[in-house]
Amino acid sequence: MEKMWSGRFKQSAASLLDDFNASIMFDRRLYREDIEGSLAHAAMLKEQGILSAEELKAIQEGMAQVLEEIESNVFEWKIGDEDLHMAIEKRLTAIIGEAGGKLHTARSRNDQVAVDFRRYVLRKNLEIAGLLKEVTEVIVAIAKEHTTTLLPGMTHLQHAQPINFGFHLLAYASMFKRDIERFVDSRRRNNISPLGCAALAGTPHNIDRRMTAAALGFDAPSVNCLDTVSDRDFALEILFNISTMMMHVSRLAEELILWSSYEFGFVELSDEYSTGSSIMPQKKNPDVPELLRGKTGRVNGNLIALLTVMKGLPLAYNKDTQEDKEGVFDSVDTAELSLNILREALRTMAIKPHNMEKACKKGHLSATDLADYLVKQCNIPFRTAHFITGNAVARAEELGIDLSEITYTELQQVDERIGEDVMPLLALEHSMNARRSEGGTATERTQEQVAYFENYLTGLSL
């Protein structure tokens, strides 16, 4: 098959080279971006007197037919065409004749693919941010219902201090808010047009890059063409953003796995988003959060792969960058599917407040409250108060009870300076609500955080 670039060559390309060199079987996903970019380019060429009005009309009508053929699945993608740019241009030329061959004036596949891929990535930044918004809305709605539900807050996966379940969930709302901001900021920063950079150095044709930039929704044309045709920072950014987001998803998934176990029993995943065992009929497995946790490694691999591809490339364009797309496509697909199923798994899960509160009576969660009392009411140095509290915990352990259940008589035997006014402070609910500093777990503070996220999500326009 004769290539569109084959004039300089005396021998035809080997079929093995076609298999190795072609990107058409995956980059055809960008067909809409490619056609839109071509139409903007053609309109600019007409305004600059490079194409006639009749040629522009022919290109527009021909492209409309190409688009219809692609979307109705009758377009024939041939590996010998190498990439979607060649395939579309070749089909256009077959439809409209010589005018199709003029479309490539003042551009190269280097800036063409940079436009297509960049626009795809910019669009996906906002779409993923939109899915994150939906997940966060579910989290905030659940949190709003559980600002008084006691939960053992943990460090080192050990019981630490009593918090409320809503407060815990809003930690993930905070993570996802940062993720949304990263996607939105990446879109803003990278919204510049490569079109008109041609192969690497611009073009001698009298083109209007600002016209095509505006037509395609870019803020402006890029500044330096040599950088632009080889730049894949925008692709690296979305891969990093997805990896960071999926790390947050994985942390939440890990908690869902723990919480849904018999040992915790804090939540139960719905039957719709659980699976069973092929041998053990009693099993209800948390496969959704497990897969979410596992897919994080997959997207991390795509990020490292592209970083490695780009690390040693001299300016400007190199064929290595053909390896940029499959990893991005895979990470985008993984992110979108993961966020959709996470949203539904959270929305449909059952929450068990009784088990959460029961777990709070293990691990002496109000110990810090006793230490704080000794410091504030008895004027005891914190280190000494820490030691006395440790003795109180040891006594509760001997009695087989939680510190929140110890009697005043037992505390007096630990240290006679402890007053009876300490007893209400050891109650788990009081301990949770005592942490009312800004950003703390007290119910009133958690409710403030719920309102903060509700306002943020309401005002978020993507």
N, C-alpha and C positions, 0 to 999 in steps of 0.2 A: 504494500500500500504506500502510495507516494505521500510523503509528509509535506506540510505547508512550508517547512523550512528547508526542504531537501535540495534546493538549487545548487548549493555548494558541494554536494556529495555525489560521488560516482557510484557508490554501492548502496543498495537498500539496507535499511536497518534489520538486524536479525530479529526473529520472532522472540527470542529469549530477552533481547533488549526491550522489546515492547512490554513484556511481562514485568521486567525489573523497573523500567523507567516510568511506566504509566501511573497516573494518579486518578484517572477518570472514574474508577470504580468506587472511590470514596469522595473525591472533591465535587462530584455531581450534586451533592447535597447543597452546594452553593449556587445552584442554577438561577434562583430568583435574584440574588444579589448580583450575579454576573449579567443577567439581562437588564436589570435596572441601571447598572453601571454603564453598559453599552448604550442604552438609550439616552442617558445624560450626556455621554461623550459625543454621541451623534448630534444631539441638539446643539451642543456647543460648537461642533465643527461647522454646522450650518450657519450659526450666528457669525462665525469668523470667516465665512465665505469659502470654506474648504469643501463643504458638501453643498449641493444644490437643494432647493426645497423638495424637488421630486425625489432625489436620492434619500433625503431624510424620511419622507413619507414611505418610500419603499422599505427602508430599514425598520421603521415603526410597525408597518403591517406585517413584514416578514417575522419580526421578533414576536409579535402577537401570536402568529401561527406556531412558532417554535415553542413558546410557552404553553400553548394549548396542547401541543403534541407531548411535551414532557409531563404535564399534569394529568393527561389522560393515558399515560403509560404506553404510548405508541412510538415515542422517540427512541431511536436505536443508538444505544451507547456502545461504541466500538473501541476496544482497547488500543487499536492502531491510531486513534485520534489523540492519544496521550492524556489529554485533560479536558475538562468541560469547556474551557475557552475555545480550544480548537474545534471541539465537537459542535458547539453552538454556532461558531462563525462558519464552519463548513456547511452546516445545514442551512443557515441563512443565505449563504451564497448560492446554494443549490436552488433555493426558492426564488430569490430576487435577482440573481445574476451579478454583474460587475459591481453594483453598488455595495454588495456585501463585502467585497474585497477592499473597499475604501474605508470601512469602519475602523480598521486597525491603524489608520493614519494618526501619528502623534501619540501613540501609546505602545507599550510593550506588555507581554504577559507578566513581566515583573511588577509593574504598577497595577495591572489588572487584577492579579491574584491578591495583591496587598489590599486593594479596595474591597474585593469580595469577602476575604477572610476577616478583615477588620470590621466590616459592617455586620457580619454574622456574629462576631464576638461581642461587639457593642450591644447588639440587640439581646443577646443571651445574658449579658450582665444584668439588664433590667428585668428580663423574664425570671431569672433565678432570684433576684431581689424580691420580685412579686410573690414567688412561692414562699420565700422566707417570711415575708409579711404574713401570709396566710397561716403558716406554722406558729408564728409568734402570737397571732390573734387567738389561736386555740389555747396556747400556753397561758396567756394573760387571762382569758376567760375562766380557765380552771383555777388559776391562782386567786382570782377574785372571790371564788366560792370557798376558799380554804385559808383565809387569813387568820383563823383561830384554831385550825387543825394542828395539834402538836405533832412534831416530828423530831426524832433525834438528829441534831446536826452533828456532823462527823469531821474529824481530821484523822489522817492515817487509817481511815475506814474503822475508826474506833469512836464510840459514843463520846461526844464532847460537851455540847450545850443544847438546851431545848430551843428549837426554832419552830416556825409554822411552815406547813407544806407550801403555801402560796409563796412565801419568801424564798424557799428553795427553788421553786419553778422559775421565779423571776430572775434568778441568776442566769438561767438559759435564755430568757428574754433579753438580758443584757448582752450575752454573747452574740445572739442572732442580730441584735441591733447593730453591733459593730460589723458583723458580716454584711448586712444590708448596706451600710455606709461604705464599706470597701468596694462592693460591686458598683454602687452609684458613682463613687469617686473615680474608679477605673474607667468607667464609661465617659465621664466628663473629661478626664485627662487625655484620653486617647482618641477623642473625637476630631481628628484631623484627617484631611483627604490626601491619599497618595496619588490620585489620578492626575496624570500629566507629568509625572516624574520620568515616564518612559523606562528605559532600561536601567539607568542609574544617574544620568546627568541632565535630565530635562530634554527638551526637543527644540529644533530650530523653527518649527511651525508656530504661527501666531495663534496660540491657544489662550483660553481664559479659564485658569484653574479655579478662580473664585466662583465662576458660574457653575461649574460641575460640583464643587464642594457644597454650595448652597442647595443645588438640586438633589443631592444625595443625603442631605441632612447633617453634613459636617459643619463644624463651627468655622473652619478655615482650611486652606491648603497647608500642607506641611512646609517647613522652612528649608530643609536641606534634603535634596533628592537622593543623595548617596546614602544617607542614613535611612531614609524612608523605605526604599525598596528592600532593604535587608532587615528592617526592624521587626522583631516579633515580641517586643516587650508587652504589647497588649495581650498576646496569647499567653505569655508567661504569667501575666497578672491574673487572668481569669483562672488559670490552673492553680496559682497560689491561693486565690480567693476561695476556690472550690475546696482545695485541700484543707484550708483553715476552717471553713464552714463544716466540712465533713468530720474534722477532728472534734468540733463542738457537738455535732450530731452523734458521733461515736461515744462521747462522754455521757450524753443523755441516754443513749442506747444501753450502755453498760449499767447505768442506774436502773433502767427499766428491767433489764435481765435480773439484777439482784432483787429489786423490789417485788418482782413477780414470782420469786422462788418461795418455797414453803418456809424457808428460814426467816425471810422477811415478811412476806404476805401483805405488803403495803398496797399493791395494785394487782389487778387481774386483767390481762389483755383479752380482748374480745375473741370469740371463736372465729370471727371473720379474718382476723389478722394473727392467727396462731396455727400451728400445725401439730400433727400427732406423730406417733412412733409406729414403725412398721412391725414391731414385735411386742411393744409394751402398751397395751390398750389404755392404760390409765394416764398416759403422758399427754401434757399440753405444753408444747415447746415454744419458746420465744424466738422463733426463727426470724421474724422481721427485725427486731433490734440486733440480733446476731449478724444478720446480713448487712445491716447498716454499719455495724462495727467493722465487718470484714471489707466492705467496699471502700473504706477509708484508705486502706493499703493500696488499692487499685488506683485511686486518683493521685495519691502521693507518688506512685510510680510514674504516672504520666507527667507530672511536674518535673521530676528528676530527669526523665528521658529528654524533654525539650531543653532543659538547662544544659544537659550534656551535648546535645546537638549544636547548640548555639555558642558554646564556650570558646571554640577555636576558629570561628569563621572570619576570614578576611573580608573587607568590604569589596564588592557590595553583595549582590544576590549570588547565592550558591544553591545548587540543587539539593543540598542537605536539608534546606528548609521545607522541602516537600514533606518531610517527616513531622511537620508541625501540626497537621490537621487531624490525623486519626486519634491522637491522644486527646486533643481538645474536644473532638466530637464525642469520644467515649466518656470523658469526664463530665461534659455537659449533660449527656444522656443519663449518666449515673446520678448526677446531682438532682436533676429534675424528677426522676423516678423515686429517688430516696426521699426528697422533701414531700412529694405527694403521698407516699405511703406512711411517712412519719406523721404527717398531719392527721391522717385517718386513724392510725393506731392510737394516737393520743386522744383524739376526739371520742373514740369508742371504748376506751379502757375504763374499768371500774376501779374506784378508789376506796380504800378501807381505812377510814380514820381511826377506828377502834384499835386496830393492830399497830398503827403508828403510835398512838398514845401509850399502848401497852409496852412498846419498845422503849419509850422514853423513861420507863421505870427501871431500866437496866443501865448501869454504867455511871450512876451518881451524877446526873447532868447538872444538878444545882450546886455542885461543889464550889464553883467559882463564886456563886452568890454568898456562900458562907465566908469565903476568904475576903470578899469585898466588904461584907458586914464587919468583920474583925478589924479591917483597916479603917473604915469610916466611923463606926460606932465605938470601937474600943481603942482606937489610936494605936494599933499594933502595926509594926512594919510589915509590908507585904510578904517578905520572905518568911517571917515568923508565922504570919497568918496562913501562908501556904503550908507550912509544916503542921500547924494545928489542924487544918482542914484535912490533910492527909491522914492524921490520926483518927479523925471523925469518920472518914471513909473506911479506914481499916476496921473500926468498930462496927459500922454498918455491915461490912462484909462478914464479920464474925457472927452477927445476928441474922444473917441471911436476908437482909432487907436493903432497899435502896435508900440513899441518904435523904431523899424527899419524904421517907416514911419514918425516919428516926424520931424518937421522943426527946422532949426537952431534958428529961432526967438523964438520958444517955449522953446528950451533948454537954451537960454540966460536968459529968464525970471525965469528959475529954479535956475541958478547960472551964473553970468556974467563972471566967470573965464573960462567957457567952450568956447573953440575956434572953429572956423568953420572947422578946420582940423579934428574934431571928426567925421564929417558926413560920410565919406567913411568907417570909422571903424564900424559903426552901421549896415552896409549892412550884410545880413545874410551869404552870400557866403564868404565875408571877415572875418566875425566872425569865421566861420568854418575853414577857411584856416589859420587863425592866430594861431591856436592851433597846432603848428608844432614841439613841443617838441617830443622827441623820444617816439613812442607809441601813439602819438596823432592822432586827427581826420583829420588834414589837408590832402588834396588830395594826396600830394606828400608822406606823411607819410603812408597813407592808401595803396598807390601803393607799397611802400616798404614792408608793411606787407603782401600784396598779393604775392609778390615775395618770401618772407620768407616762406610762407605756401606752395607755389608751389614747392620750392626747397625741403622742408621737405617731402612732399608727393611723389615727384619723387624719393627721396632717400630711402623711407621707404620700407624695404623688410620684408615680413611676411611669 
